[in-house]
Amino acid sequence: MPGQRPDVGRVHAGLAAGDSSVRLRVALAVGTTPDPRFVDALIERCAVEPEFQVREMLTWAITRHPASVTVPGLIEALSSERTQARSQALHTLSKIGDRRAWPAITRALLTDADDEVARSAWRAAVVLVPEDARPELAGVLATQLGRGDRATQLSLSRALIALGEVSRPPLDAATTALDPRVRQHAIATQRLWRDPDAEFEFAIEEAKRVVALGPTRQEG
């Protein structure tokens, strides 16, 4: 395709090719020569593409098109039953940064059972949230403290920190939660906030010691 304008048939065939290098070249060609006719095919391929590098090129190709053309299709993909479709659509919306997509970042997505979808939703939400909705978003994100593996917890911590001062009240409240994992994660997030260069694993381990040695909750 290099040097010539791709046609619809070749784009669809190329994006479905068995060779990942072919799919990569097709996505590059479409991004280099944007055409609204190919946006749906790019979004559909994002939902099933197994190779990370190709997915990133598909995302780049989508962002090369006007937001007015891409955002509606990406919002539609957020309701897909495919977890990858939802996570990739969220990832791409965060790259586009068009705040008209904010109403589509629902509580259901922010608390999605799939960690990758939830992480993508947190990142997109921080980019898209309007100023007056930041406190509510911080409250919703705080309900996810303690979930997932270290990578998921670090992603949530970064999202809460990125929201700024509105995250302090829900974080403070979480440090006295009944669930020790929630308390540990909240304390580790506060420590990471104070020292952005700190290793998250170290912050978690330190938070565990704080929780283990801290005062017991008062009855009553």
N, C-alpha and C positions, 0 to 999 in steps of 0.2 A: 503493500500500500504506500510506502514512502514516495513522495513526489506527486501523488495524485489524490483527488478527492474520493474518499471511500463511498461506496454505494450501500444501500440498506441491506441487500442480500448478502454481500460479502461481510459486512459487519456482523450480522446475525450468525453467519456460518463461522466466522473467525472467533467470535466470543465463545462458541460452543466447541471449538477444536480440542482434540485430545491432547495436543502438545501445548504445555503452558507457555512456552516461548512465543507461540503464535498468538495466543490470547493476549499476552503482554504487548506484543507489537500492534495488535488491533486496537487495544485500549489507548496506547500511545498515539496512534494515528488519529483516532477520534478526538482525543484531547487536543492534538495539534491543530486539527481542522474541525472545530466545533460545529455541530449541526443538530438542531432540536429533534430531528427525526430519530436520533440514536439514543436519546436520554432514557426512554423506557427500557431499551435493551440493556443499557449499562446498569440501571437500577436492578433489573431482574437478574442479571449475572452476579451482582454483588451478593444476592441472597444464597447463591449456591457455589460460588467460586472457592475451591479448597486452598489455593496458594495465596499466602499473605502478600507477597510482592505484587501479584496480579490484582488482588483486592485493592491495594494502595494505588495502583495505577488507574483502576476503575474509578476510585474515589476522586483522584486528581482530574480525570477526564470529565466527571460529572461537574466538578467545581469550575471547569472552564466554560460552562454554559451559564446563561443568565439565571439568577435565583428564581425569577418568575416562572421559568420553565421547569426547573429541577425540584423546587421545594414541594409543590403539590404531590408529585409522585413519591417523594421521600416520606412525606407525612402519611400517605396511603400505606406505604410499606411498614409503618410502625404498628399496624394492626395485623400483620401477617402472623400465621401460626409458626413460621420458621424463626427460630431464635437468631440465626445469622442474618436474616432479612432485617429484623428489628435492630440488632446491634450495629450492622453496617449503615443502615439508614440514619441512626443516631450519630454515628461517627462522622458521616458525611455532612449532616446538618451542623455539627459542631465546627467543621471546617468552613462551611459556607458562612455561618454566623449571622444569618438573617433572622432577626428577632420576631418576625411574623410567624415563625415556627414555634414560638414559645408555648402557645396554648395546647399544642400537641404533646408536650412533655408532661405526661400525666403522672399522678401518684402511682398508678399501676406499673408504669415503666420504671419509675424511680425505685420501686420495691419489687421489681420482677424477680421471679424465683431463679432465673438463670443469672449467674454472677456476671458474665460478660455483657449481657444486655443491661443489667443494672449499672455496671461500671461505665458503659457508653452513655447511659442516660444521665449519670452524675456529671460527666464531663460536658455533655451537651447543655445540660441545665445551667451550669455555671457560666457558660458562654452566652446563653440566650436570655437568662432571667432579667426582667426589668427591675429597676431599683426598688419599687414598692412591693415586689414579691419575694425579695431576698430573705426576710425573716421567716416567712412561711416555708420557703425552700429549705432553709437551714434546719427548721424543725422536722421536716420530713426526712432529710438526710440523717439527722441524729437518731431516728428510729432504726436505722440500719447499722448502728455501731455494734461491733462484735460479730458480724456475719462474715463468713467466707474465710479464705486463706489469707496469708500475709499480703499478697499482691492486691487482693480485693480490699483489705483493710487500709492499705496504704493509699489506694485510689480514693477511698472515701475520705480519709484524713486530708488529703490534698484538696479535695473538693470543698470540704468544710473550711479549711484555712483560706482558700481562694475567695470564699464569700466574705471574709473579713469579720468585723466586730459583731455582726448579727449572729454568728455561730457561737459566740461565747456563752450566752445564757443556756442553750440546750446542751452544750458540752459540759458546763458546770453541773447542770442537773444530772447528766449521765454519770458523773463521777460518784454518785451515791445510788446508782441503780442496784436492784437486787441481783442481777446477773453479773457475776464477776468478769465475764468476757466483755460485757458492755463497759464496766468500770475501767478495766485495763485499757481498752481501746480509746476511751475518752481521755484518760490520763496520758497515754502515749501520744495522742493527737495534740494535747496541750503542750507537751514537752517538745514535740516536733515544731509546733508553732513558735515556741521561744527560741529554738535552735534549729533552723531549717537545714543546716548541714549535718545534723545528727543522723546516725543510721536508724532506720525505723525498727529493725529487729532489736537493736539495743534499747530503744525507747519502750518497746513492748515488754522486754524482759525486766526493765527497770520498773515499769508500771505494774507488772505481776508482783514484784517484791513490795511495792507500795500497798497494793491491795491486800496482800497476805499479812502485812504487818500493821495495817491501818486499824483504826478503831472500828468496832462492830457497830452496826446500826442500832439506834435506840428503839426500843419497843414503844409502841403506843402513841 
